[in-house]
Amino acid sequence: MTSTVIVRDSKHGNSRSAYVRCEGLHPFEVPADDKETSNTNADADVTPRRKTKTRRLSAVEVNETLNLNLGLPIDPDNGQIRHFFRLLSNIFSVFEDHLFAIVGRLPLSFKQRITKFGWMIYFPLHKLLLGRRTGIHPDASYEYHALTTLMHWGRLFPVTIERMRFSLSQLSSVHPPEAYPHCLRAYGTDSSRHQLSGRPKAVVKEISYDMKDTCKLATVITDVGAEGSTVVTGLYVQHDPKNPSEKVLFWLYGGAYLSGDSLGNVPIAQKFGQWTNDMDVFLPNYRLLPENSFFDALHDVVQAYEYLVTVRGVKPENITCLGISSGGGLIVRLFQTLAERRKELGIDANATFSDPSSDIPKSKQRAELEEFLVNPCGGVLMSPFVDYTVESCTEPGSFTQYIKHDLIVNQSVIEEGLQYFDQLGDAAVRREESPVHRSFDGLPPLCLVFSEHEAVYDQNRLLANRARADGVKVTCGCWKYMCHVWPLLSMFIPEAREAFDFMVDWVNDNNA
């Protein structure tokens, strides 16, 4: 049974757009936006989707219905415009290293205050002067229109890996403790939460552990192309170091495999952990392209998961995984690696960590491996990047068309990033290593959050449908008019706050 509902009742601001919540095993489709499928209460019983035979618009046709380029007669692909901004970029590159170094040394609290103060001045002015005229659709919030005006110009400047890495390293600047989602403090065993005034008490520990003598599964990845590194590194967030939580959030940052780091993700990950009953959060590092390979990244993620289970002793069924963009792709590949290994060994996917041994005698190594291969509790995938095929990257579709209005994955990002995926291998290898084109049989429940108008929409829709076809329980949250990984922008836009609540509620329900 599949249930689809359009949720319109928002407690976050003035967005006029609704989002779609869909659960079940049937193929995911964005329903017609009418009263027959609408629901004004997110907690009410869902309304079954009304079956229609309306033709689905192509990505090109969808773009024709949207307000592109801020509604201005500016073509970002115009040669003269590109040449002008390339010249500005070359001038900026003379001193950008020094600027990045200076900004990097500024105290985080100072950068957070500057960001908050700047938005408090900019947004009311934009609302007064431009209103809802610059975003791709008037139904998006005033805040999203203002953010669109601010971020649109990034598509005109050439993007380099260094600029991508610096930008994502500053993600923590847009998540001060008082910005939504607020930092929380739990008192005793009471479930009530109170907003913190000041810095949260959570402790962030740096992890560096050599897995040379305990690695069981990551060597499989090494055998197929990774240069094995036995050291797990990352950051571990504990909300109460004296009483570590039984349940742990395994958090993977995104960045198209080219950028991203665990440190920049700490504030939002810490808040997510607090809002999910004070879960501890593990943010492992993984190696990036082009200095390393895709297989190195997968190796590091699998090994970090092994560390969590075998060294820290966290039961797999107490682990919830969350991946952002490319991190979401790695979470899916992690789940698929566990499932593939179970299948090779003839292990039941429905076994649990605490299951007693069968009557057949097993070696200690076999028993430990079976315990390790148990499925995690589930996975949250935020705009996951899961299709690396040549067709997805070149043929007409959301990945090649929606970059014209996506605020994160824009033309400049694609121009810089796509060339590095040739390192993955030929067309056959790129398809084989794409998570969306592998089997989903035996995977744990998934929460998939994506936008109908972001670059990875087509591959996210395909992921939901392929996973459901293989019997995986997938809960989809699909927003309109949003950019890639918009939930990370919860300081600014109400749609991001809605998506954050959506993911938190799913994790809490799935761990109940």
C-alpha positions as CSV (number, residue, x, y, z in Angstrom):
1,M,0.0,0.0,0.0
2,T,1.4,3.4,-0.9
3,S,0.1,6.6,0.7
4,T,0.9,10.1,-0.7
5,V,0.0,13.3,0.9
6,I,0.6,17.0,0.0
7,V,1.4,18.7,3.3
8,R,0.5,22.4,3.3
9,D,0.4,23.3,7.0
10,S,3.8,25.0,7.7
11,K,4.9,26.2,11.1
12,H,7.9,27.8,9.6
13,G,7.2,31.2,7.9
14,N,5.3,32.1,4.8
15,S,6.1,29.5,2.2
16,R,3.0,29.0,0.0
17,S,4.4,25.8,-1.5
18,A,3.6,22.3,-0.2
19,Y,5.8,19.3,0.1
20,V,5.0,15.7,-0.7
21,R,5.3,12.9,1.8
22,C,5.1,9.4,0.3
23,E,5.4,6.1,2.0
24,G,5.0,2.5,0.7
25,L,6.3,0.2,-2.0
26,H,4.7,1.5,-5.2
27,P,6.7,3.8,-7.6
28,F,7.0,7.3,-6.4
29,E,5.2,10.0,-8.4
30,V,4.7,13.7,-7.7
31,P,0.9,13.9,-7.4
32,A,-1.3,16.5,-9.0
33,D,-1.5,19.6,-6.8
34,D,-5.2,19.5,-6.1
35,K,-7.7,19.2,-3.2
36,E,-8.1,15.6,-3.7
37,T,-4.6,14.8,-2.7
38,S,-4.0,17.7,-0.3
39,N,-3.8,17.7,3.4
40,T,-3.5,20.7,5.7
41,N,-2.3,18.8,8.8
42,A,1.0,16.9,8.8
43,D,-0.2,14.7,11.6
44,A,-3.4,13.7,10.0
45,D,-4.1,10.5,8.2
46,V,-2.6,10.5,4.8
47,T,-4.8,10.7,1.8
48,P,-4.2,8.0,-0.9
49,R,-2.8,9.4,-4.1
50,R,-5.4,9.8,-6.9
51,K,-4.2,8.0,-10.0
52,T,-3.9,10.2,-13.0
53,K,-2.5,9.7,-16.5
54,T,-1.1,13.2,-16.9
55,R,2.1,13.3,-19.0
56,R,5.2,14.1,-17.0
57,L,6.9,17.2,-18.3
58,S,10.5,16.9,-19.4
59,A,13.2,18.9,-17.6
60,V,13.4,21.3,-20.5
61,E,9.6,21.9,-20.4
62,V,9.7,22.4,-16.6
63,N,12.4,25.1,-17.0
64,E,10.1,26.9,-19.5
65,T,7.5,27.3,-16.7
66,L,10.0,28.8,-14.2
67,N,11.4,32.3,-13.6
68,L,15.1,31.8,-14.5
69,N,18.0,34.2,-14.0
70,L,16.2,36.3,-11.4
71,G,13.7,37.3,-14.1
72,L,16.5,39.3,-15.8
73,P,17.5,39.1,-19.5
74,I,20.8,37.6,-18.6
75,D,22.0,34.4,-20.1
76,P,24.7,32.8,-17.9
77,D,25.9,30.9,-20.9
78,N,26.6,34.0,-23.0
79,G,30.2,34.1,-24.1
80,Q,30.8,37.7,-23.3
81,I,29.2,37.5,-19.9
82,R,31.3,34.4,-19.1
83,H,34.5,36.1,-20.3
84,F,33.8,39.2,-18.1
85,F,33.3,37.1,-14.9
86,R,36.3,35.0,-15.8
87,L,38.3,38.1,-15.8
88,L,37.0,39.2,-12.4
89,S,37.8,35.7,-11.2
90,N,41.3,35.9,-12.4
91,I,41.7,39.2,-10.5
92,F,40.3,37.7,-7.4
93,S,42.5,34.7,-7.6
94,V,45.6,36.9,-7.0
95,F,44.7,37.4,-3.4
96,E,42.1,34.7,-2.7
97,D,44.5,32.4,-0.8
98,H,45.3,35.2,1.6
99,L,41.6,36.0,2.0
100,F,40.7,32.4,2.7
101,A,43.5,32.1,5.2
102,I,42.3,35.3,7.1
103,V,38.7,34.1,7.1
104,G,39.7,30.7,8.2
105,R,41.5,32.1,11.3
106,L,38.6,34.2,12.4
107,P,36.7,32.8,15.5
108,L,33.7,30.8,14.6
109,S,31.4,32.7,16.9
110,F,32.4,36.0,15.2
111,K,31.7,34.6,11.7
112,Q,28.3,33.3,12.9
113,R,27.4,36.7,14.3
114,I,28.4,38.5,11.1
115,T,26.4,36.1,9.0
116,K,23.3,36.5,11.3
117,F,23.6,40.3,11.4
118,G,24.1,40.5,7.6
119,W,21.0,38.4,7.0
120,M,18.9,40.5,9.4
121,I,19.7,43.6,7.4
122,Y,19.6,42.1,3.9
123,F,16.4,40.0,4.1
124,P,13.9,42.8,5.2
125,L,15.3,45.1,2.5
126,H,14.9,42.4,-0.2
127,K,11.4,41.5,1.0
128,L,10.4,45.2,0.8
129,L,12.0,46.0,-2.5
130,L,11.9,42.7,-4.5
131,G,9.5,40.5,-2.7
132,R,8.9,37.2,-4.5
133,R,10.1,38.3,-8.0
134,T,13.6,36.8,-8.2
135,G,13.1,33.1,-7.3
136,I,12.1,30.5,-9.8
137,H,8.5,30.4,-8.6
138,P,6.3,32.8,-6.5
139,D,5.2,30.0,-4.2
140,A,8.7,29.8,-2.7
141,S,9.1,31.7,0.6
142,Y,10.2,35.3,0.7
143,E,13.4,34.0,2.3
144,Y,14.1,31.7,-0.6
145,H,13.7,34.5,-3.1
146,A,16.2,36.6,-1.1
147,L,18.6,33.7,-1.0
148,T,18.2,33.2,-4.7
149,T,19.1,36.8,-5.4
150,L,22.2,36.5,-3.2
151,M,23.5,33.1,-4.5
152,H,22.5,33.3,-8.2
153,W,25.7,35.1,-9.2
154,G,27.9,32.2,-8.2
155,R,27.0,30.4,-11.4
156,L,28.8,33.1,-13.4
157,F,32.1,32.8,-11.7
158,P,34.5,29.8,-12.5
159,V,34.5,27.3,-9.6
160,T,37.7,25.6,-8.5
161,I,38.2,22.8,-6.1
162,E,39.9,25.1,-3.7
163,R,36.9,27.4,-3.7
164,M,34.5,24.5,-3.2
165,R,36.6,23.2,-0.3
166,F,36.8,26.6,1.4
167,S,33.1,27.2,1.0
168,L,32.1,23.9,2.6
169,S,34.6,24.3,5.3
170,Q,32.7,27.5,6.4
171,L,29.3,25.7,6.6
172,S,29.5,26.0,10.4
173,S,29.3,29.7,10.0
174,V,25.6,29.5,9.1
175,H,24.6,27.3,12.1
176,P,25.1,29.4,15.3
177,P,23.5,27.8,18.4
178,E,20.5,30.1,18.4
179,A,19.6,29.7,14.7
180,Y,17.1,27.0,13.8
181,P,17.4,24.2,14.7
182,H,18.2,25.6,18.1
183,C,20.8,23.9,20.3
184,L,19.0,22.1,23.1
185,R,19.8,20.8,26.6
186,A,18.2,17.8,28.2
187,Y,17.7,17.8,31.9
188,G,18.0,14.4,33.5
189,T,15.8,11.8,31.9
190,D,13.0,14.3,31.2
191,S,12.2,14.5,27.5
192,S,11.6,18.3,27.7
193,R,14.1,20.5,25.9
194,H,15.2,24.0,26.6
195,Q,17.0,26.4,24.3
196,L,20.6,27.1,25.2
197,S,21.8,30.6,25.7
198,G,25.4,30.4,24.7
199,R,27.6,27.5,23.6
200,P,26.3,23.9,23.9
201,K,27.9,21.5,26.4
202,A,28.5,18.8,23.9
203,V,32.1,17.6,23.7
204,V,33.7,17.1,20.3
205,K,36.6,14.6,20.3
206,E,39.1,14.1,17.5
207,I,39.3,10.4,16.4
208,S,42.4,8.7,15.0
209,Y,42.5,4.9,15.3
210,D,44.6,2.4,13.4
211,M,42.3,-0.5,12.3
212,K,45.2,-2.7,11.0
213,D,44.4,-5.6,13.4
214,T,40.6,-5.3,13.4
215,C,39.5,-4.6,9.8
216,K,37.1,-7.2,8.5
217,L,35.3,-5.7,5.5
218,A,37.1,-2.6,4.1
219,T,39.8,-4.9,2.7
220,V,37.1,-6.1,0.2
221,I,37.1,-2.5,-1.1
222,T,40.9,-2.4,-1.2
223,D,40.9,-5.5,-3.4
224,V,38.9,-3.7,-6.1
225,G,40.9,-0.5,-6.4
226,A,41.3,1.4,-3.2
227,E,44.7,2.2,-1.7
228,G,44.1,0.8,1.8
229,S,44.6,3.2,4.7
230,T,44.1,1.5,8.0
231,V,43.6,4.7,10.0
232,V,40.1,6.0,10.8
233,T,39.9,9.7,11.4
234,G,37.0,12.0,12.2
235,L,35.2,13.8,14.9
236,Y,33.0,12.3,17.6
237,V,30.3,14.4,19.3
238,Q,29.0,13.4,22.7
239,H,26.2,15.3,24.4
240,D,27.0,13.7,27.8
241,P,30.5,12.3,27.8
242,K,29.8,10.6,31.2
243,N,26.9,8.7,29.7
244,P,27.5,8.0,26.0
245,S,24.2,7.3,24.2
246,E,23.5,3.7,23.0
247,K,22.3,5.1,19.7
248,V,24.7,6.8,17.4
249,L,24.3,8.9,14.2
250,F,26.8,8.1,11.5
251,W,27.1,11.4,9.6
252,L,28.7,11.7,6.1
253,Y,29.3,15.2,4.7
254,G,28.9,16.0,1.0
255,G,30.8,17.8,-1.7
256,A,30.6,15.9,-5.0
257,Y,33.5,13.7,-3.8
258,L,35.7,16.8,-4.4
259,S,35.2,18.8,-1.2
260,G,33.6,18.8,2.3
261,D,34.9,18.0,5.7
262,S,33.7,16.8,9.1
263,L,34.6,20.0,11.0
264,G,32.3,22.2,8.9
265,N,29.4,19.8,9.6
266,V,29.8,19.7,13.3
267,P,27.2,22.4,14.3
268,I,24.3,21.0,12.2
269,A,25.2,17.4,13.0
270,Q,25.4,18.2,16.7
271,K,22.0,19.9,16.6
272,F,20.5,16.9,14.7
273,G,21.9,14.6,17.4
274,Q,20.3,16.7,20.1
275,W,16.9,16.7,18.4
276,T,17.0,12.9,18.0
277,N,17.1,12.2,21.8
278,D,20.7,13.3,22.3
279,M,22.3,10.7,20.0
280,D,26.1,10.8,19.9
281,V,27.3,11.7,16.4
282,F,30.3,10.2,14.5
283,L,31.6,12.3,11.6
284,P,34.3,10.3,9.8
285,N,36.6,11.7,7.3
286,Y,37.0,10.2,3.8
287,R,39.5,10.9,1.1
288,L,38.5,13.1,-1.8
289,L,39.0,13.4,-5.5
290,P,41.2,14.1,-7.5
291,E,44.1,13.3,-5.1
292,N,42.4,10.0,-4.3
293,S,39.9,7.7,-6.0
294,F,36.2,7.0,-5.4
295,F,37.2,3.6,-4.1
296,D,39.4,5.2,-1.5
297,A,36.4,7.2,-0.3
298,L,34.2,4.1,-0.1
299,H,37.0,2.2,1.7
300,D,37.3,4.9,4.3
301,V,33.5,5.0,5.0
302,V,33.2,1.2,5.3
303,Q,36.3,1.1,7.6
304,A,34.8,4.0,9.7
305,Y,31.6,2.0,10.1
306,E,33.6,-1.0,11.2
307,Y,35.4,1.1,13.8
308,L,32.0,2.2,15.2
309,V,30.8,-1.3,15.5
310,T,33.9,-3.3,16.4
311,V,36.0,-0.8,18.4
312,R,33.4,1.4,20.1
313,G,31.0,-1.5,20.4
314,V,27.9,0.2,19.0
315,K,25.3,-2.4,17.9
316,P,24.4,-2.0,14.2
317,E,20.7,-1.8,15.0
318,N,21.5,1.3,17.1
319,I,23.2,3.1,14.3
320,T,21.4,5.5,12.0
321,C,23.3,6.7,9.0
322,L,22.9,10.2,7.4
323,G,24.5,11.2,4.2
324,I,24.5,14.6,2.3
325,S,24.8,14.6,-1.5
326,S,27.8,12.4,-2.3
327,G,27.8,11.4,1.4
328,G,24.3,10.0,0.7
329,G,25.7,8.0,-2.2
330,L,28.4,6.6,0.1
331,I,25.7,5.6,2.7
332,V,23.8,3.6,0.0
333,R,27.1,2.0,-1.1
334,L,27.9,1.1,2.5
335,F,24.5,-0.6,2.9
336,Q,24.9,-2.4,-0.4
337,T,28.4,-3.6,0.6
338,L,27.0,-5.0,3.9
339,A,24.1,-6.7,1.9
340,E,26.4,-8.1,-0.8
341,R,28.8,-9.6,1.9
342,R,25.8,-11.1,3.7
343,K,24.6,-12.7,0.5
344,E,28.1,-14.1,-0.2
345,L,28.2,-15.7,3.3
346,G,24.6,-16.8,3.3
347,I,23.6,-14.7,6.3
348,D,20.0,-13.7,6.9
349,A,19.4,-10.0,6.3
350,N,16.8,-10.0,9.1
351,A,19.2,-11.2,11.8
352,T,20.0,-9.0,14.7
353,F,23.2,-8.2,16.6
354,S,21.9,-10.0,19.6
355,D,20.7,-13.2,17.9
356,P,22.0,-16.4,19.5
357,S,24.3,-18.5,17.4
358,S,22.7,-21.2,15.3
359,D,23.1,-24.9,16.1
360,I,25.9,-25.1,13.5
361,P,29.3,-24.5,15.1
362,K,30.9,-21.3,14.0
363,S,34.4,-20.0,14.3
364,K,34.8,-16.9,16.5
365,Q,35.8,-14.9,13.4
366,R,32.6,-16.0,11.5
367,A,30.4,-15.1,14.5
368,E,32.0,-11.7,14.8
369,L,31.6,-11.1,11.1
370,E,27.9,-12.0,11.2
371,E,27.3,-9.6,14.1
372,F,29.1,-6.8,12.2
373,L,27.1,-7.4,9.0
374,V,23.7,-6.8,10.6
375,N,21.8,-3.9,9.0
376,P,21.9,-0.5,10.7
377,C,18.6,0.9,11.9
378,G,18.1,3.0,8.8
379,G,19.5,5.7,6.6
380,V,18.6,9.4,5.9
381,L,19.6,10.6,2.5
382,M,19.7,14.3,1.8
383,S,19.7,15.0,-1.9
384,P,21.9,11.9,-2.5
385,F,24.2,11.9,-5.5
386,V,23.8,8.3,-6.7
387,D,24.1,8.2,-10.5
388,Y,27.6,8.6,-12.0
389,T,26.8,7.2,-15.5
390,V,27.7,9.0,-18.6
391,E,24.0,9.2,-19.6
392,S,23.0,10.9,-16.4
393,C,25.7,13.5,-16.7
394,T,25.2,14.3,-20.4
395,E,21.7,13.5,-21.6
396,P,18.7,15.9,-21.1
397,G,17.3,15.6,-17.7
398,S,17.4,17.3,-14.3
399,F,21.2,16.9,-13.9
400,T,21.9,18.8,-17.1
401,Q,18.9,21.2,-17.1
402,Y,18.2,22.1,-13.5
403,I,21.7,23.4,-13.1
404,K,20.3,26.5,-14.8
405,H,18.5,27.4,-11.5
406,D,20.0,25.2,-8.8
407,L,21.8,27.5,-6.3
408,I,24.3,24.8,-5.3
409,V,24.9,22.5,-8.3
410,N,25.1,25.2,-11.0
411,Q,26.8,25.4,-14.4
412,S,30.2,26.3,-13.0
413,V,30.2,23.5,-10.5
414,I,29.4,21.0,-13.2
415,E,32.0,22.4,-15.5
416,E,34.7,21.9,-12.9
417,G,33.4,18.6,-11.3
418,L,32.4,16.3,-14.1
419,Q,35.9,15.9,-15.6
420,Y,37.1,14.1,-12.4
421,F,34.5,11.3,-12.7
422,D,36.4,9.9,-15.7
423,Q,38.8,8.6,-13.0
424,L,36.1,6.2,-11.9
425,G,36.5,4.2,-15.1
426,D,34.8,3.6,-18.4
427,A,31.1,3.8,-19.0
428,A,30.5,0.2,-17.8
429,V,32.4,0.8,-14.5
430,R,30.7,4.1,-13.9
431,R,27.3,2.4,-14.1
432,E,28.4,-0.5,-12.0
433,E,29.7,1.8,-9.2
434,S,26.6,4.0,-9.3
435,P,24.5,3.1,-6.1
436,V,21.2,3.7,-8.0
437,H,22.1,0.9,-10.5
438,R,23.1,-1.7,-8.0
439,S,20.7,-4.1,-6.1
440,F,18.8,-2.7,-3.1
441,D,17.8,-6.1,-1.9
442,G,18.3,-6.4,1.9
443,L,18.8,-2.7,2.6
444,P,17.4,-1.1,5.8
445,P,14.6,1.5,5.8
446,L,15.4,4.8,4.0
447,C,14.3,8.4,4.4
448,L,14.9,10.2,1.2
449,V,14.6,14.1,1.2
450,F,15.0,15.8,-2.2
451,S,13.5,18.6,-4.3
452,E,11.5,18.3,-7.5
453,H,13.6,21.1,-9.0
454,E,17.1,20.2,-8.0
455,A,19.9,18.8,-10.2
456,V,19.7,15.2,-8.7
457,Y,15.9,15.0,-8.8
458,D,15.8,12.3,-11.6
459,Q,18.3,10.0,-9.9
460,N,16.6,10.5,-6.5
461,R,13.3,9.5,-8.0
462,L,14.9,6.5,-9.6
463,L,16.6,5.5,-6.3
464,A,13.2,5.6,-4.5
465,N,11.6,3.4,-7.1
466,R,14.4,0.9,-7.5
467,A,14.7,0.5,-3.7
468,R,10.9,0.0,-3.4
469,A,10.9,-2.5,-6.2
470,D,13.5,-4.5,-4.2
471,G,11.3,-4.4,-1.1
472,V,13.0,-1.6,0.8
473,K,10.7,0.7,2.9
474,V,11.3,4.2,1.6
475,T,9.8,7.4,3.0
476,C,10.1,10.2,0.6
477,G,9.9,13.9,1.3
478,C,9.8,15.9,-1.9
479,W,9.8,19.7,-1.9
480,K,9.2,22.1,-4.8
481,Y,11.4,24.9,-6.1
482,M,14.3,24.1,-3.7
483,C,18.0,23.8,-4.6
484,H,20.3,20.9,-3.9
485,V,20.8,20.1,-0.1
486,W,18.6,23.0,0.9
487,P,18.0,21.6,4.4
488,L,21.5,22.8,5.3
489,L,20.2,26.4,4.9
490,S,17.8,26.2,7.9
491,M,19.2,29.5,9.3
492,F,17.7,31.3,6.3
493,I,14.7,29.6,4.8
494,P,11.5,28.0,6.3
495,E,11.5,25.2,3.7
496,A,14.8,24.0,5.2
497,R,13.4,24.0,8.7
498,E,10.4,21.9,7.5
499,A,12.8,19.4,5.9
500,F,14.9,19.3,9.1
501,D,11.8,18.5,11.1
502,F,10.9,15.9,8.6
503,M,14.2,14.0,8.9
504,V,14.3,14.3,12.7
505,D,10.7,13.0,13.0
506,W,11.6,10.0,10.8
507,V,14.7,9.2,12.8
508,N,12.9,9.4,16.1
509,D,10.0,7.2,14.8
510,N,12.4,4.7,13.2
511,N,14.3,4.3,16.5
512,A,11.2,4.1,18.7
